C-alpha cells in the first residue's frame, strides 16, 4: 500500500453466478486516517460505494463492525444481526 494513503474503502459484490447481478454488496473495510476524520470522508466513501452498488443492481449493502456502530446508524443503516465467533486455536 502507498505510504501516502489517507483513506479507503474495500467492498465486494456477492454474485449468485456469473450471469446473476449482485444481491449483496459487502463493505469489508473502511479506513480514514485519524487526522482526516471529522471531514465527512467516511460519509462520502459510503455514499459513493452505495451508488456503485446500486448501479450494479445490488439490493442490500452489508457490513460487520465492532467499533463504528453509531456511525453506521447515523447514516441510516440498521442493525440486523449479531456476530458470533469461536477461536479454534
C-alpha positions, -999 to 999 in steps of 0.1 A, spaced: 0 0 0 11 35 -7 26 52 23 6 83 13 -28 66 17 -52 87 38 -85 68 35 -100 39 16 -130 16 13 -129 -21 3 -162 -36 -8 -171 -68 -26 -202 -77 -46 -217 -112 -38 -228 -128 -71 -250 -159 -73 -235 -168 -106 -216 -152 -134 -249 -143 -151 -268 -130 -120 -264 -95 -107 -251 -89 -72 -276 -93 -45 -254 -80 -17 -225 -56 -16 -203 -63 14 -182 -34 29 -152 -53 41 -132 -24 53 -134 14 57 -105 34 70 -98 71 74 -65 83 89 -72 99 123 -61 134 113 -86 133 84 -116 123 105 -144 147 111 -144 159 75 -173 137 63 -149 115 44 -165 83 58 -199 95 47 -186 103 12 -169 69 8 -201 51 19 -223 72 -4 -201 66 -34 -200 28 -26 -238 28 -23 -241 45 -57 -217 19 -73 -236 -10 -57 -270 3 -69 -256 7 -104 -246 -29 -103 -281 -38 -91 -272 -48 -55 -303 -49 -33 -285 -47 0 -253 -33 15 -239 -52 45 -210 -49 69 -198 -61 102 -183 -37 128 -173 -38 164 -164 -2 169 -183 20 145 -220 11 150 -231 46 160 -216 60 127 -235 35 106 -267 41 124 -262 78 119 -260 74 81 -292 53 80 -280 18 84 -300 -5 107 -286 -33 129 -298 -66 118 -277 -94 133 -252 -104 160 -218 -116 152 -206 -148 169 -171 -162 168 -152 -192 182 -115 -193 184 -101 -225 171 -66 -223 183 
